[in-house]
Amino acid sequence: MTGVMSAIIIDGKAASAKLRERVVAETARLKSRHGIVPGLATVLVGQDPASEIYVRNKNKMAEALGYKSVSFSLPQTASETEVLAKVKALNDDKSVHGILVQMPLPKQVREEAVLDLLDPKKDVDALTPTNAGLLLSGHAKLVSCTPAGMMMLLKEYVGDITGKDALVIGRSLLFGKPAAQLLLAANATVTMAHSKTRDLPGLARRADILVAAIGKAELVRGDWVKEGATVIDVGINRVDAGGGKTRVVGDVAYDEAHSRAGAITPVPGGVGAMTIACLMRNTLIAASMQAGLPTPAI
Ligand code: NAP
């Protein structure tokens, strides 16, 4: 018998607060036992307002956790050589354990040149080819923040996902590809979809775990969701809310999906809420790694 279900709402804010507590405890341990203060450096090139907010929030949380936090702003017109020189200086700075170069970069600065130079041990966004390869081979210590946050939420709200059918819509380096690898490593049967995929609704209806990382407001409709499925909505889309105002919605039509899903992440307050806390976790892991200490289990 099928009836109107009401999904469990996956609370990313609460999970993020719990993760922060674990990070605080481990940071205190690292400081008192080994005299190490984790250091995070952010590099922002240009004045994209969304990127400015992201970088400010990252620095704010690093400071709140007692990390050393340094931020560098380069002009929109900065040359690739200038950006690479900054990355090189931070690679060489022993007090900096994590480097985050905020993407996207202006056209004249090639992302791959930056990622080729960035020290993989300090790559807290896990975007370098080395860290992508380590993830593929199952040996990654630094994992892309939002996918890592998604896995923590699945662990808490679903538990063992062995044998479950997972569909990841979106194949970005930042989210879709690492998310698929993590789901696979957790023994899900993973399908990846993208803009050229045929019959996306049909594929979605088979998924026990439906992950949307597309960047298209409410593209995933309620009738794409299998009853009882877990829906992870990664999208952050600003839409017109009338009266000159905007509001943020995900890639999933939340109200429609909520009545069919078993569990669902809201936007905001879902998986996005985990990202910065996971970045702090990665900085802590990077600091431990660089000191030759075991990876903290947080
Ligand atoms: P992205 O680089 O913009 O890539 C979007 C992906 O969606 C691409 O793989 C694209 O396919 C696919 N796609 C586009 N239109 C599609 C369609 N009609 N049907 C199926 N697939 C389609 O993505 P991203 O950087 O992963 O970001 C995705 C969304 O997640 C954005 O809203 C972003 O803001 C959000 N996000 C949030 C966080 C966070 O919460 N902290 C972190 C990361 C991303 P092709 O490859 O074929 O072009």
Boltz pocket constraint, residues with backbone or C-beta under 6 A from the ligand:
constraints:
  - pocket:
      binder: B
      contacts: [[A, 146], [A, 169], [A, 170], [A, 171], [A, 172], [A, 173], [A, 174], [A, 175], [A, 176], [A, 193], [A, 194], [A, 195], [A, 196], [A, 197], [A, 200], [A, 212], [A, 213], [A, 214], [A, 215], [A, 216], [A, 219], [A, 234], [A, 235], [A, 236], [A, 237], [A, 271], [A, 272], [A, 273], [A, 275]]
      max_distance: 6.0
